[in-house]
Amino acid sequence: MNTAATPETVLGPRALNRATLARQHLLGRSRMPALDMVEHLVGMQAQEPENPYVALWSRIEGSQPAELSGLIEAHRASRGGLMRGTLHLVSERDMLAFQPLMRPVLARVLHTQSPFGRRLTGLDVDELMTVGRVWLEDLPRTRAELVPLLAERWPDHDASSLAYALTYLLPLVQVTPRGLWHRSGRAAFTTVEAWHGRAPDAEPDVDTFVFRYLAAFGPASASDIRIWSGLTGVGAVVDRLRHRLVTVRDETGRELFDLTDAPRPDPDTRAPVRFLPEYDNVLLGFADRSRFGTDPRVAPLFAEQRIGLGAILVDGTVRGTWRVRRDRSTARMTIRMLDPLAPSDATAVDEEGAALLDVLADDLPGRELSRTTFDG
């Protein structure tokens, strides 16, 4: 059921939760092809190469890792620095479209959120980018492999900072085999143009970018869009698009924007158990994340500094974490819930975890799963 919205509509946390879960295909798995889902989600955070495979498995019926891996190997999808200055997996089309939009974001991250930008004083940055582009298009290289070349060319500057500057300021992708299913490889970079055979789009299209965010994450505020993307000036963009959007409010009175035909299920719709990878954008894509629960113990799950912990949604809210560790023969999944579960929910968590473990350990003979609570 789609709940109509008027300018006076107030949506509580559960209504916002169900709306976002529906658009994220977390209320029911889709049969959408992997590439279509990657585009629908407006990219997937991918610092950990395995994470997009888990995210798709939770959203696509019968998802097979080989499908996404094949797309990456064929250069139809790639991983590069985009939203918030972090590594994302996007389609080839979106890499070409998003990279010019995100160029100011990446530059700002370098100069204001890292120590590296402050070490470029006195450097001809245009020359650095021209030389770096030649090196990276000649041969994909890691930051570590760039350092001796940079040290020789610019001996009076910190070569590590120059290497980081190149990876923030040039339009780059990480090359395979890194990012392929059950494959490892150096975190080596080349340019978007060298990898995809085309330069990024000349004219950024921020309007379409905002509409696509709302289609996958809405209803949302201008601040939500800003936090997810890293873009500045989002408020002015939303104001300009206001006549094409629906306006609602949350229970605190915050103004939220939405597409006119976006799904807003009944808040009483039951949400199934879902396992999300660490850094899933559905949890990071909002300034106000209360639609996924208000338990203060959940806050660390939203931090990008957490390592190796995925989130477990039970009836749409974050109720626990999961982690998988592997050795040569066995994959072990450890589940920790915030509180004891009702028997039916506990069964659903164990079944969903075991199904995911089968996928993650499809190259190993052994699997082990354990579930505890944070208090026990």
N, C-alpha and C positions, 0 to 999 in steps of 0.2 A: 504494500500500500504506500502511495506517495502522499505525504502530508503537505498540503498546499501551504505556501508562505505568503504573508502580507507584510507591509512595513511594520505592523505592530506585533508580528509573531515573536514569541519568546520561546527559545529552545533550551531545555535543561541539559545537563551533562549526558544523560542517557540518550536523549534524542540526537545530540551531536555525535555521540559515540556510534550509534547505529547508522547514521548518515555516512560517517567516514568509513566505517567497516564495510558498508555496502559498496562504496566506490573503490575501496581497496581490494574487493573480492575476498574479504575475510569473513563475510556472513555465509558465503557459499562459494565453493571453488568454481572457477570458470573453465570453459574449454577453449579459451583464447590461445592462439599460438604464442610462443614465448616472446618473439620480437614485438608483437602487438601489445603484450602485457608490459614489457619494458617501456614502451612508448607511452602506454596509458598511465603508468606510474611516474612519468616524467623523469625517468632515470632511477637508478638504485645505487645507494651508497655502497662502495666496493673496496674500502681499504683492505679488507680481508677477502681474497679472491673467491672463497667458497660461499660468502654470504648471499650473493644474488641467487645462487642455486637453491638455497634454503628458502629465500623469500618467494621465489617462483613456485616451489613445491607446496608452500602453504596457500597459494592462490590459484593454482591451475590443477584441474583434475588430471591425474595420471602424468604429472610433469616428469619428464625424463631429462636428466642433466646433459645428456649427449646433444639435445636440441640446442640449448644455449651455447654449449661449448663449440658446436659446429658453426654457429653464427659468429662467435668471436674469432674462430680460426679463419673464417671466410671474410673477415673484416666488415661484416654487416652490423657488428656491434663492437664497441671498444670502451676502454677504461681510461679516463683522464680527469684532470682537476677541473671541477665545475662548481656546482652549488656549494656555497659556504667556503669555497676554496678547498674542498675535500674531494677525494677520488670517487668518481661515480661511473657506473656502467650505463651507457646509453646506446641507442641505435646509431648507425652511421649518419642518418638524416639529422638526428638530434645533436650529435656531436658538431656537425657543421653549423647548425642553427644556434646552439646554446653557447658555443665557445666565445663568439664576439660579445654576447650579453654578459658573460662571466669574467671577461678580461679585466674590467675595473675591480671586480670583487677579488680576484686573485692578486692583483697589484696591491690592493689595500691590505690583504692578509699579509703579504710579504713585508710591507713597509710599516704596518702598525701592530701586527699581532705576532711578529717573529723578530728575532734579533738580526736576521740576515740583511734586511733592507737597510738598517742603519750602518752597515759596513760597506755600502756602495759609494760613500762620499768621495768625490773626485774622479769617479769612474765614468767613462763614456758608455752609458748603458746601451745606446743604439749600436755601438761597435760590438759590445758583448753579445747582443742578440743576433747580430749578423754573423759573427764568427761561430757562435753556438749553434745556430741553425745549420750551418754548413757541416759542422762536426756531427750533429745528430742525424742529419739526412744522409750523410756518408755512411754512418754505422750507428745503429741504436746503442746507446750507452747509459749506464747507471750514473748516479751522482758521483759515486766513488771513482768511476772510470773517467769522469770529466775533470776531477780535481787535479791530477798531474798536468793535464793539458792547460788548464786555467792558471795553475801556479807558474808554469813556464811563460805563458803569454802576459800575465799580469802579476809579476812577483811582489809588487807592493800592496796587494790586496789579499784578503783571506779567501783562499780558493774554495773552501767548503761553502762559504756564503755566496760566492759567485755561482756555484753549481746549483744551489737552492734557488737563486734568483732566476736562472735560466728555466728551471722547471715550473716557476710561477709565472714568468712573463712571456714565454713562448707558448703558442698553441700546440700542446703535446699530447700524445697518448702513450700508455705503457704497452709494449709489444708482447706478443705471445712468445714462448709457451705460457708465460705467467697469465693466470686468469682462466686457463683451460681446466676442465674437470680432471681432478686427481693428477694434475701436472704441476710442476714447480718450475721456476725460472727466475732469472735476474729481473729486478725491477728496472728494466731498461726503457728508455724513452726515444721516440722519434717524433717528427712533426705530424700534425693532423693531415697536412697536405701530402706528405710522403706516404702515410699509411693508407689513406682513403682515396688518394689520387685526385683530390679536389681541395681547394682552399676553403676555409670557413666562409659562411655567408657574409656578404659585405654590409648588409643592413640588418641590425638586430631587430627582432619583432617582440617587444616586451608585452604587447597586448595579448597575443596568442599565448605567450608564456604564462601570464596570469590566468587566463581562461583555463588552460590545461591544469594548472595547479588546483584550481577550484574543482575541476571535474574529478580529480583524484583525492583531494584532501578536504574539500569544503563541507559545510560552511566554515568560513575562516575570516579573520580580521586582516587588515593591512599589515599589522605587526607580525601575524603568523606568516604571511607571505615573505616578509623581510627576513625573519629568522630562518625560514627554510632555504631561501635563495642566497641571502647575503647582499641582495641589491639594496641600494639606497633610493629614496624618492618614490617608494612604493605607494605612499598615501596619495600623492598627486596622480599617479597612474590610475589607481582605483577610483578616485574622484572623477577622472575623465571618463572612465568606463561605467560609472554608476548607472546611467540610463539603460544599460544593457544587462544589468544584474538585479537580482533580488536582494533586498536588505532585510535581515532579521536581527534579533538581539539574543544574547545569552542571559542567564539569570542575574548577572551582575550589571547588566545594561550595556555591555560592550556591543558595538556595532559589528555585525558579521555580514559577509557578502557571499553570494551563491549564484549559480547558474539557474536559469528559470526552469529548466527541465531535468535538474539533477534529482536522483532518488533520495527520499527522506523516509525511510521505513518507520513503521510504528515502533515507538520506543520499547514496547513490550516484546518485540521480536527477539527470540532466543538466539544468542551468538554461540557458535561452537568453539571448542578449545582450538587454539592455534599457537604454533611455535614460530616465533620471529627470530631472525638472526640478530646478532649485535649490530647496533647502528641502523636498524631499519628506519627508513624515513618516516613511516607512519607514527613513530614515537618522537622523532626529532623535528618533525616538520611544523611545529607550532610554538608560539610564544607561551600560550596557555595550554598546558597538556592535561588539564583536569578531566577532560572527557575520557581519559584512560585510567582514571582512579586518582584518589587524593591521599592514599596511605603514604606517610612521610618516608617509609622504608623503601618506597619505589624510586625516589628521586635519583639515587645513583644509577639506576637503569637507564635514565635519560642522558647521562653524561657521556660525551664522546670519549672520555678517558678510560671508561671501563673496557676491559680486555677479555675477550673470550666468553662473555656471558650473553646468551640470548634471553629473550623475554617470553613468558608464557601468558597468553590471554585466556582467562576463564570468564565466560559470559561477557566478553568484551573489555574487561579490565585486566591490568597487569597484576598477576597473583603469584608469580614465581619466576625462577631463572632456570636455565639449562646450559650445560656445557658438555662437550664431547672431547675425550682424550683418547689417543690411539697409540698402540705399540705395533709390533710387527705382525701380531696375529689377532688382536682384539680391539674393538672400539667400545669405550665405556661412557655411557651417558649418565651424568649426575643431575638430578632434578631437585631443586630446593624451592618449596612453596612458602609463601609468607605465613600462612596459617593452615591448619588442617582443612581438608576438603570434604565435602559431602561425598558419600560413596560413589554416586553416579559420576561426579566430576573427577574423582580420583581415578576411576576406571577410564574415563575419556582421556585424561592426561597421560596415563600409562600407555594406552593404545596409540595415541597420536605420537608420543615419544618413541615408541618401539617402531612405528612405521617410518618415522624420519630416520631413526638409527639405521634401519635396513638400507636406506638410500645412501646415507653418509658412509656406511661401511660396506658398500657393495663390492669392494675389492679385498675384504678381510673375511676369514671364516668365523670369527667370534664376535658376539655382542653381549654386553652387560648393561643393565639399566637399574638404577637405584633412585628412590624418592624419599626425601626427608622434608622437614619443615625447618625454618630458620630458628625456631624455638626448641627444636628437639634434635 
